[in-house]
Amino acid sequence: LDLSVEWYSQWAGILSVAAFRKDVQDPIYTYSETQRNVTYNGFGLETLSLTSRRNADNGRISGIEFNVYQPFKFLPAPLDGLGIDVNYTKISSDVKVPTRPGEDLLFFRQPKEIVNATLFFERGRFSTRLAWNRTDEQLYTLGSNVLNDVYLRPREQFDLQMRQKLSERFSATLSVRNLTEEKEQYSFGVRNLLRISRLLGREFRLGVDYTF
């Protein structure tokens, strides 16, 4: 279920608010379990880690999203090429899992908040965009108990894109992802216990487009 209201300004801007609700039956999730001092296929093991896919009973995701898009065409040149594109989403979710009865669990890999903000400049044949994204904590993998749950920690990232139109048919684009080299980190159910930390470097892409 979705409901949205939009307002368009005289300066080509947009203000919008959208509400949504999703009911999910039998959602699939990743389940992990660690067993100790067990026998598996005839072999005695001190520790056995199991990972599998399972079905939960049902889940619900609902939220509200605010969006603002506004080119600053009312400013004097060359500032009239600037603009912003910002959206904020607040999400509420829960899921019922047979192996964890009575517990209030977030829907799998569903953050509580998502924020995107972009500052852009477009003038003549040149355009550039600097984008910032922040995604809240997510329940990444469900364990046999809260201590074995794995969470993807909150993460933010900056991306940059520049585009130059070389002719009526050719244009070149340079993109840089993760400008500040933000880490990707996972933690256990006791959320200050770091489990994995990955350093993600910058990613550069150079492309040339041709329009027929």
C-alpha positions in Angstrom: 0.0 0.0 0.0 1.4 3.4 -1.0 0.1 6.9 -0.7 2.0 10.1 -1.8 1.3 13.8 -2.0 3.5 16.0 -4.3 3.8 19.8 -4.8 5.5 21.4 -7.7 7.0 24.9 -7.4 7.3 27.5 -10.0 11.1 27.0 -10.0 10.9 23.4 -11.2 11.1 22.1 -7.6 9.3 19.2 -6.0 8.2 18.6 -2.4 6.7 15.2 -1.7 5.6 13.0 1.2 4.9 9.3 0.8 3.7 6.7 3.2 3.9 2.9 2.6 3.0 -0.4 4.1 4.2 -3.9 3.1 3.0 -7.2 4.5 5.3 -10.1 3.7 4.3 -13.8 4.1 7.0 -16.5 4.6 10.0 -14.2 4.1 13.3 -15.9 3.6 16.2 -15.1 5.9 19.8 -16.3 6.6 20.1 -18.4 9.8 23.4 -19.1 11.5 24.1 -21.4 14.4 27.3 -22.5 16.3 27.3 -26.0 17.9 30.0 -27.2 20.2 31.3 -30.7 20.9 29.1 -32.4 18.3 29.5 -35.3 15.9 28.9 -34.6 12.2 29.1 -37.3 9.5 31.0 -39.5 11.9 33.6 -36.9 12.9 33.8 -35.4 16.3 34.0 -31.6 16.2 34.8 -29.1 18.9 33.0 -26.3 17.0 30.5 -26.6 14.1 29.2 -23.5 12.4 26.0 -23.9 10.3 24.4 -21.4 7.9 21.2 -22.0 6.1 18.1 -20.3 4.5 14.8 -20.5 6.4 11.3 -19.1 6.3 9.9 -16.8 8.9 6.1 -16.7 9.5 5.3 -13.2 8.4 6.7 -9.7 8.5 5.6 -6.0 8.2 7.4 -3.0 6.9 5.9 0.5 7.0 7.3 4.0 6.9 7.2 7.5 5.6 9.5 9.3 3.1 10.1 13.0 2.6 11.7 14.3 -0.6 12.9 17.8 -1.7 14.2 18.5 -5.2 15.0 22.1 -6.0 17.2 23.7 -8.7 18.3 27.2 -7.6 17.3 28.8 -10.9 16.3 32.0 -9.0 20.0 32.7 -8.1 22.2 34.9 -10.3 24.6 33.2 -12.7 26.6 31.0 -12.4 24.9 30.0 -9.1 21.7 29.3 -11.0 23.2 25.9 -12.0 23.2 24.7 -8.4 20.5 22.5 -6.8 19.7 20.0 -4.1 18.0 16.6 -4.0 17.3 15.3 -0.5 15.2 12.5 0.9 14.7 11.0 4.3 12.9 7.7 5.1 11.8 6.6 8.5 10.9 2.9 8.7 9.2 0.7 11.2 9.4 -3.1 10.8 9.0 -6.4 12.6 9.0 -10.1 11.8 7.8 -13.3 13.5 10.3 -16.2 13.6 9.3 -19.7 14.8 12.6 -20.3 16.5 12.5 -17.0 18.4 8.9 -16.8 19.7 7.9 -13.7 21.6 10.9 -11.6 20.5 10.6 -8.2 18.8 12.9 -8.5 15.8 13.5 -6.0 13.0 12.7 -7.2 9.5 15.8 -8.7 7.9 18.2 -6.3 6.4 15.8 -3.4 6.9 17.3 -0.2 8.5 15.2 2.2 10.6 16.4 5.3 8.7 17.8 6.1 5.3 19.1 9.6 4.3 20.3 10.7 0.9 21.5 14.2 0.1 22.8 15.4 -3.3 24.3 18.8 -4.2 24.4 19.2 -8.0 25.6 21.8 -10.5 24.4 21.9 -14.2 25.5 24.6 -16.6 26.0 24.4 -20.3 27.6 21.1 -21.2 29.0 20.4 -17.8 27.3 18.8 -14.8 28.6 17.4 -11.4 26.9 15.7 -8.4 28.2 15.2 -4.9 26.0 12.6 -3.1 25.9 11.6 0.6 24.1 8.5 1.9 23.6 7.2 5.4 21.9 3.9 6.2 21.0 2.9 9.7 21.8 -0.4 11.4 20.3 -3.6 9.9 19.7 -7.1 11.2 21.9 -9.0 8.7 21.8 -12.6 9.9 19.6 -14.2 12.5 21.2 -16.7 15.0 19.8 -19.2 17.4 19.8 -16.4 20.1 20.4 -12.7 20.4 24.1 -13.2 21.1 24.6 -14.9 17.7 22.6 -12.3 15.6 24.8 -10.4 13.2 24.1 -6.7 12.5 25.4 -4.5 9.7 26.5 -1.3 11.5 25.3 2.1 10.4 27.3 3.4 7.4 27.6 6.5 5.4 29.3 7.1 2.0 30.2 10.0 -0.3 30.1 9.7 -4.1 31.1 12.1 -6.8 30.2 12.2 -10.5 31.3 14.7 -13.2 29.9 14.7 -16.8 31.1 16.8 -19.8 29.3 16.8 -23.1 32.0 16.8 -25.8 29.7 17.2 -28.7 26.0 16.6 -29.7 26.6 12.9 -29.6 29.6 12.3 -27.3 29.9 12.8 -23.6 32.5 11.7 -21.0 31.7 10.8 -17.3 34.0 10.4 -14.3 32.6 8.7 -11.2 34.2 8.2 -7.8 32.5 6.0 -5.2 33.3 6.0 -1.5 35.4 9.2 -1.5 36.3 9.0 2.1 36.9 5.2 2.1 34.3 4.4 4.7 34.5 0.9 6.3 31.8 -1.8 6.2 31.4 -3.3 9.7 29.4 -6.1 11.2 28.8 -6.8 14.9 27.2 -9.5 17.0 23.9 -9.2 18.8 25.8 -7.5 21.6 26.3 -4.7 19.2 29.6 -3.3 20.6 31.3 -6.6 19.8 32.9 -6.1 16.4 32.8 -9.2 14.2 34.0 -8.1 10.8 35.5 -4.8 9.5 36.2 -4.4 5.8 38.1 -1.4 4.4 36.4 -0.5 1.1 38.6 1.7 -1.1 37.6 4.3 -3.6 36.2 3.1 -6.9 37.0 5.1 -10.1 35.1 4.8 -13.3 35.6 6.7 -16.6 33.1 6.3 -19.3 32.4 7.7 -22.8 28.8 7.8 -24.1 27.6 8.0 -27.7 24.1 8.9 -28.6 22.7 7.6 -31.9 
